[in-house]
Amino acid sequence: MPDYMFLLESRLSPEQRAVMLRVQELSAALGFNAYLTGGTVRDLVTGASLRDLDFTVEGNPSKIAHELEKGGARIISEDEKLRHVEVLFAGDCEGSISAARDDHYVRPGTRPEIRWSTIMEDLRRRDFSLNAIAISLNPASRGLLLDPTNGLSDIERAVVRALTIHSFTNQPVRLLRVLRFAARMGFKIEQRTQEWFDLAIERNLQQTIAPEDAGGELRAVAREERPSVVLKAWEERDLLEAINPVLAKKHPAYDAIGRLMKVREDLFTAGFRPRLAAPMLLAILGRLKEREQSNILQKAGFRSAEVESALGFEEESLEAQRELTGRKMDAPIDAFRFLEKLPLDQIAYLMAESNKPAALSKIRAFLNKWRPVRIALPAVATELEALGMARGAKFDQIVDQVFAMQLTGRGKTPEEREKILRKLSGIKEPPKEARGCENRGDNACCQGETCAPQAPRKACGPGLP
C-alpha cells in the first residue's frame, strides 16, 4: 500500500504542513480522532494541486477552530447545526474542520436528522465515492487510508459514482455537483449514477434546489481552476437556470473568465498561489447589470456584507489603479511597496481588465523583475556584512537603499554593488599590500618592514657559480 502520509507531506506547502501538525496536536490534546477527508484526499490521490485542507474530527470542531484563532487563524463562517467551520488558517491556507456525522432520512427527500457519528459512518453518508476517502492523523494509525465505499477504485477508473439511489432525491443540488466534479476532473458519470441523474431530471428535481444550495455551487465554481468547463456543462444540461434564470438567459461572460484564467497561469508562473474567487465571480456575472448581480447574490444566500464586498470589488481595484499610475508612484521603489501590499486578487483583476499601459507595465515589472531582486536581497546583506559592517538599523537602511537602486537598474554586478555599499556605509577600501618582499618565509627578511626591490642578479659565466 502506498505511504499516503509521506505522499501528503511531500506535496504540502510548508504552511499547510504546519497547519496539519497543529490540528493533529490539538485533536490529541482534546481526545478527538482527526482525519484529512474529502477534497484534500481526492486531490492527493489524483495528483491535483492541494488547494484546501479539509479535516473531520470525532468531536466538536469549534474547540479546535477557536484554539487555532489564537495562533493567527481566522474563522470565515461557522455552521453550529452541522458543526462545520470554514477557516483561513495561519499562513493564508484555506480549509475547513467538520464533525463526523450521519444524515438520517426518515424517507427520501425529507430534511435529514443529524446524528454525530464515527468517521466510517461519515464517509458512507457522503455524496460521491471519490469524496468518501480519508487519511488518519491519529498516532496509532497515522497515514492509514480509509475507503469504505471503494472510491479509490472509482478514481482509477475515472468515474463519478453516487453512493445511493436516493442521492439526488435527498439533495437535488448534487445534480449540479456531479457535473462539476466530472467536468473539473475529466471523469465520466458512472452508468447507474447517470440513470439516477436522468430520472431526477425527468422528475424536475432541479427545480427544487434550494437557493442557498445553488449559491454554494456558485461559490464553488468561482474557485475552480477551469470554471468555464463547469458552467458549460451546466448549460448543456439546462441546469444553469437552477443557479439563476437571469444568468441562464444572458449567459456567463466567458471572455472575461478566459482572461482571468490566463492571468491565473501567469501568477502561478511568477510563484504565487492566487485565490481569485472575487474577480472570478464578477467575471461569471459580467454580462449582467449591477442590480441583477445584487439580486442573484442575495437570492443565493450571500450575506449583505459579502454582496457589498463583491459589488465594490471593481471600484476598489480601479481606485488602486489610479493610485498606482499617480505621481507618487513614479519611483520604482514606491510602486513596489504599493503593489506588495495590494491584494493579489485586485492585481489579477487589473491584469485581466485594465486598459492602462502604465499600470500594467508596473505590475509586470513587479512580478517578473522587482520581486526576483527582492528575493535575492539577502545576498546584498551578506556582501555588506563581509565588508565588516555589523547588523543593525543603519545596516538595514543601507540594504533598503541598495534595493531601491537595483530597481532602477543599478548594482547588477558584485563589483558595482561593492562600490555602492562602501559609499553608503563609509567603509573604505583597504590599502593595497606593498610588493617587493619575495622572501616572506625567510627569517632574515623584512620582519614587518617594507623591503626594497631586489636588484636583478647578473647572469653567471660558464663554469662560474
C-alpha positions in Angstrom: 0.0 0.0 0.0 1.4 3.5 -0.9 2.6 5.6 2.0 -0.1 8.2 1.8 1.3 10.2 4.7 4.7 10.5 3.1 3.0 11.4 -0.2 0.8 14.0 1.5 3.7 15.6 3.4 5.9 15.8 0.4 3.2 17.7 -1.5 2.0 20.1 1.2 3.4 23.6 1.3 5.3 24.4 4.5 2.3 26.5 5.7 -0.1 23.6 5.0 2.2 21.1 6.8 2.3 23.4 9.8 -1.5 23.6 9.9 -1.9 19.8 9.7 0.6 19.2 12.5 -1.2 21.8 14.7 -4.6 20.2 14.1 -3.1 16.8 15.0 -1.7 18.3 18.2 -4.9 20.0 19.3 -7.0 17.0 18.4 -4.8 14.7 20.5 -4.9 17.2 23.4 -8.7 17.2 23.3 -9.0 13.5 22.9 -10.5 13.7 19.3 -9.7 11.4 16.5 -8.8 13.6 13.4 -8.7 12.8 9.7 -8.0 14.5 6.5 -11.0 14.0 4.3 -12.9 14.9 1.1 -11.3 17.1 -1.5 -7.9 17.1 0.2 -7.5 13.3 -0.1 -9.2 13.2 -3.6 -6.7 15.8 -4.9 -3.8 13.9 -3.3 -4.8 10.7 -5.0 -5.4 12.2 -8.4 -2.3 14.3 -8.3 -4.1 17.6 -8.4 -2.9 20.7 -6.5 -3.9 20.6 -2.8 -5.9 23.8 -2.6 -7.7 23.3 0.7 -7.2 21.3 3.9 -10.4 19.6 5.0 -10.4 18.0 8.4 -13.0 15.8 10.0 -12.9 15.1 13.8 -14.9 12.8 16.0 -15.7 15.7 18.4 -16.6 19.3 18.4 -14.6 21.2 15.7 -15.3 24.6 17.2 -13.0 23.9 20.1 -10.1 23.3 17.6 -11.0 26.3 15.5 -11.0 28.7 18.4 -7.7 27.4 19.6 -6.3 27.9 16.1 -7.6 31.5 16.2 -5.1 32.2 19.0 -2.3 31.3 16.5 -3.5 33.6 13.7 -6.2 31.6 12.0 -9.5 33.4 11.1 -12.9 31.8 11.2 -14.7 32.7 8.0 -18.1 31.0 8.8 -19.4 28.6 11.3 -22.5 26.3 11.0 -23.3 25.3 14.5 -26.1 23.0 13.4 -23.8 20.9 11.2 -20.7 21.6 13.3 -18.8 22.8 10.2 -16.3 25.6 10.4 -14.7 27.3 7.3 -11.3 28.6 8.3 -8.5 30.7 6.9 -5.6 29.0 8.7 -2.4 30.7 9.7 -0.1 31.0 6.7 -3.0 32.0 4.4 -4.2 28.4 3.9 -7.9 27.8 3.3 -9.8 24.8 4.6 -12.5 23.5 7.0 -13.0 21.5 10.1 -16.2 19.4 10.5 -17.6 17.0 12.9 -18.1 13.4 11.8 -21.9 12.9 11.3 -24.5 10.7 9.8 -27.6 12.2 7.9 -30.6 10.1 8.7 -33.6 10.4 6.3 -37.0 9.3 7.5 -37.9 9.0 3.9 -36.2 10.1 0.7 -36.3 13.8 0.0 -37.1 14.9 3.6 -34.9 17.0 5.8 -32.3 14.8 7.4 -31.9 14.2 11.1 -28.3 15.0 12.1 -26.5 12.4 14.2 -22.9 12.7 15.4 -21.0 9.6 14.3 -17.7 7.8 13.7 -15.6 8.6 10.7 -16.7 5.5 8.8 -20.4 6.4 9.1 -19.5 10.0 8.0 -17.7 8.7 4.9 -20.6 6.4 3.9 -23.2 9.2 4.0 -21.3 11.5 1.6 -22.3 12.4 -2.0 -19.9 10.5 -4.2 -17.4 7.8 -3.6 -14.4 9.9 -4.7 -15.2 12.3 -1.8 -15.6 9.4 0.7 -12.0 8.8 1.4 -10.0 9.8 4.5 -6.4 9.6 5.9 -6.0 9.1 9.6 -3.9 11.6 11.5 -4.1 9.7 14.8 -0.9 8.4 16.4 -1.8 4.7 16.3 -2.9 4.8 12.6 -1.3 7.8 11.1 -1.3 7.6 7.3 -3.9 4.8 7.1 -6.3 5.3 4.2 -10.0 4.8 4.9 -12.1 3.9 1.9 -15.3 2.2 2.8 -17.1 2.9 -0.5 -14.2 1.9 -2.8 -13.7 5.5 -4.0 -10.1 4.9 -4.9 -11.1 2.3 -7.5 -13.6 4.8 -9.0 -10.8 7.4 -9.2 -8.6 4.9 -11.0 -11.5 4.2 -13.4 -12.1 8.0 -13.8 -15.8 7.8 -12.9 -18.0 9.8 -10.5 -20.3 7.4 -8.7 -23.2 8.4 -6.3 -23.4 6.3 -3.2 -27.2 5.7 -3.1 -30.2 5.6 -5.4 -31.7 8.4 -3.3 -28.6 10.6 -3.7 -30.3 13.2 -6.0 -33.7 12.9 -4.3 -32.2 13.6 -0.8 -30.1 16.5 -2.1 -31.1 17.8 -5.5 -28.1 20.2 -5.5 -26.0 17.1 -6.3 -27.3 17.4 -9.8 -25.1 20.4 -10.2 -22.3 18.9 -8.1 -21.9 15.7 -10.1 -21.5 17.7 -13.3 -19.0 20.0 -11.6 -16.7 17.1 -10.5 -17.0 15.3 -13.8 -16.1 18.5 -15.7 -13.3 19.5 -13.4 -11.6 16.1 -13.4 -12.4 15.0 -16.9 -14.3 12.0 -15.5 -17.4 10.2 -16.8 -20.5 9.7 -14.7 -20.8 6.1 -13.7 -23.6 4.2 -15.5 -26.1 3.7 -12.7 -25.4 7.2 -11.4 -26.2 8.5 -14.9 -29.5 6.6 -14.8 -30.4 8.1 -11.4 -29.4 11.6 -12.7 -31.6 11.3 -15.8 -34.5 10.1 -13.6 -34.1 13.1 -11.3 -34.1 15.5 -14.3 -37.2 13.7 -15.6 -38.9 14.4 -12.2 -37.7 18.1 -12.4 -35.8 17.8 -9.1 -33.6 20.6 -10.4 -36.4 23.0 -9.7 -36.4 22.1 -6.1 -32.7 23.0 -5.5 -32.7 25.4 -2.5 -31.4 28.9 -3.4 -28.7 28.7 -0.7 -27.5 25.3 -2.1 -27.3 26.8 -5.6 -25.4 29.7 -4.0 -22.9 27.2 -2.6 -22.3 25.8 -6.1 -21.9 29.4 -7.4 -19.2 30.0 -4.8 -17.6 26.7 -5.6 -17.4 27.3 -9.4 -15.8 30.7 -8.8 -13.0 28.9 -7.0 -12.5 26.3 -9.8 -9.3 26.5 -11.9 -11.4 26.0 -15.0 -14.9 27.4 -14.3 -15.8 27.7 -18.0 -15.8 23.9 -18.3 -18.2 23.6 -15.4 -20.5 26.4 -16.5 -20.8 25.0 -20.0 -21.6 21.5 -18.6 -24.4 23.1 -16.6 -25.7 25.0 -19.6 -25.7 21.8 -21.8 -28.0 20.2 -19.2 -30.1 23.3 -18.8 -29.1 23.5 -15.2 -27.7 27.0 -15.2 -31.3 28.2 -14.5 -31.0 26.4 -11.2 -28.3 28.9 -10.3 -30.4 31.8 -11.6 -32.8 32.3 -14.6 -31.3 35.7 -15.5 -27.8 34.2 -15.6 -29.1 31.3 -17.8 -30.7 33.8 -20.2 -27.8 36.2 -20.5 -25.0 33.6 -20.1 -21.7 33.9 -18.2 -19.1 36.2 -19.6 -16.8 33.5 -21.0 -14.4 36.1 -22.5 -13.8 37.7 -19.1 -13.5 34.3 -17.5 -10.9 33.3 -20.1 -8.8 36.4 -19.5 -8.8 35.7 -15.7 -7.8 32.1 -16.2 -4.8 33.3 -18.3 -3.8 35.7 -15.5 -4.0 32.8 -13.0 -1.5 30.9 -15.1 0.8 33.9 -15.2 0.6 34.3 -11.4 1.4 30.6 -10.9 4.5 31.0 -13.1 5.6 34.0 -11.0 5.4 31.9 -7.9 2.0 32.9 -6.5 -0.9 30.7 -5.4 -3.7 33.0 -6.3 -7.2 32.8 -4.8 -9.4 34.6 -7.4 -12.9 33.8 -6.2 -13.9 37.5 -6.0 -12.8 38.6 -9.5 -14.0 35.3 -11.0 -17.4 35.7 -9.5 -17.6 39.1 -11.1 -16.4 37.6 -14.4 -19.1 35.0 -14.3 -21.8 37.6 -13.7 -20.1 40.1 -16.1 -22.9 40.3 -18.6 -25.4 41.3 -16.0 -26.3 44.8 -14.7 -25.2 45.6 -11.2 -28.8 45.4 -9.9 -29.1 41.9 -11.4 -25.8 40.9 -9.9 -27.0 42.1 -6.5 -30.3 40.1 -6.8 -28.5 36.9 -7.8 -26.1 37.1 -4.9 -28.8 37.9 -2.3 -31.0 35.1 -3.6 -28.1 32.7 -3.5 -27.7 33.3 0.3 -24.7 35.7 0.2 -24.7 37.9 3.3 -25.2 41.7 2.9 -21.5 42.3 3.7 -20.5 39.7 1.1 -22.7 41.3 -1.6 -21.4 44.7 -0.8 -17.8 43.5 -0.9 -18.4 41.6 -4.2 -20.1 44.6 -6.0 -17.5 47.0 -4.7 -14.5 44.9 -5.8 -14.2 46.5 -9.2 -14.2 50.1 -7.9 -11.7 49.2 -5.2 -9.4 47.8 -7.9 -9.8 50.8 -10.2 -9.0 53.1 -7.3 -5.8 51.1 -6.7 -5.0 51.6 -10.4 -5.5 55.3 -10.2 -3.1 55.5 -7.2 -0.6 53.2 -9.0 -0.5 55.5 -12.0 -0.2 58.7 -10.0 2.8 60.9 -9.5 3.5 59.4 -6.1 4.3 56.1 -7.7 6.9 57.4 -10.2 9.8 55.8 -8.3 10.0 52.0 -8.8 10.5 51.5 -5.0 7.3 53.3 -4.2 5.4 51.3 -6.8 6.9 48.1 -5.5 5.9 48.9 -1.9 2.4 49.7 -3.1 2.0 46.5 -5.1 3.5 44.4 -2.4 0.6 45.3 -0.1 -2.1 45.3 -2.8 -4.4 42.1 -2.5 -3.4 39.6 -5.2 -7.0 39.3 -6.5 -7.0 43.0 -7.2 -3.7 42.7 -9.1 -5.2 39.8 -11.1 -8.3 41.8 -11.9 -6.2 44.7 -13.2 -4.0 42.3 -15.3 -7.2 40.9 -16.9 -9.2 44.1 -17.4 -7.0 47.2 -17.2 -6.5 49.3 -20.4 -3.9 51.5 -18.7 -0.4 50.6 -20.1 1.3 52.5 -17.2 -0.4 50.3 -14.6 0.2 47.1 -16.5 3.9 47.8 -17.1 4.4 48.4 -13.3 2.5 45.2 -12.4 4.6 43.2 -14.9 7.8 44.7 -13.6 6.7 43.9 -10.0 6.0 40.2 -10.9 8.9 39.5 -13.3 11.7 41.9 -12.3 11.3 43.5 -8.9 10.2 40.5 -6.9 13.2 38.4 -8.0 15.5 41.2 -7.0 13.7 41.4 -3.6 14.1 37.6 -3.1 17.8 37.9 -3.8 18.3 40.8 -1.3 19.7 38.6 1.5 22.8 38.2 -0.8 23.3 42.0 -0.6 23.1 41.8 3.2 25.8 39.1 3.2 28.0 41.3 1.0 27.6 44.2 3.3 28.4 42.0 6.3 31.5 40.8 4.6 32.8 44.3 4.3 32.8 44.5 8.1 29.5 46.3 8.9 27.6 45.0 11.9 23.8 44.3 11.5 21.5 47.0 13.0 19.2 49.8 12.0 21.8 51.5 9.7 22.7 48.2 8.2 19.0 47.5 7.2 18.7 51.1 5.9 21.7 50.6 3.6 20.3 47.3 2.3 17.0 49.0 1.5 18.8 51.8 -0.3 20.7 49.3 -2.4 17.4 47.6 -3.2 15.8 50.9 -4.4 18.9 51.4 -6.6 18.6 47.9 -8.0 15.0 48.5 -9.1 16.4 51.3 -11.3 19.0 49.1 -12.9 22.0 49.9 -10.8 24.1 47.4 -8.8 23.7 44.5 -11.1 27.2 43.1 -10.7 29.0 42.3 -7.4 31.7 44.8 -8.2 29.2 47.6 -8.7 27.3 46.6 -5.6 30.6 46.7 -3.5 31.3 50.3 -4.6 27.7 51.3 -3.7 27.9 49.5 -0.4 31.2 51.1 0.5 30.0 54.6 -0.4 26.8 54.2 1.6 28.4 52.6 4.6 31.6 54.8 4.7 33.8 51.7 4.6 36.9 52.5 2.6 38.9 50.1 0.6 41.9 48.6 2.4 45.4 49.8 1.3 47.0 47.7 -1.3 49.6 45.3 0.0 53.2 46.5 -0.6 55.1 44.5 -3.0 58.9 43.7 -3.2 59.4 41.1 -0.5 59.7 37.9 -2.3 61.3 36.0 0.7 58.5 36.2 3.3 59.4 32.8 4.6 63.0 33.9 5.3 63.6 35.0 8.9 66.2 37.4 7.7 63.7 39.2 5.5 62.0 42.4 6.5 60.4 41.4 9.8 57.3 43.6 9.1 59.1 46.3 7.2 58.7 47.1 3.6 61.6 45.6 1.5 63.2 47.5 -1.2 63.0 45.8 -4.6 65.9 43.4 -5.2 68.3 44.2 -7.9 68.3 41.7 -10.7 71.1 39.2 -10.5 73.7 39.1 -13.2 74.0 36.1 -15.3 76.9 33.9 -14.4 79.5 33.0 -16.9 80.3 29.4 -18.0 81.7 27.4 -15.1 81.2 30.1 -12.5 78.9 29.5 -9.5 
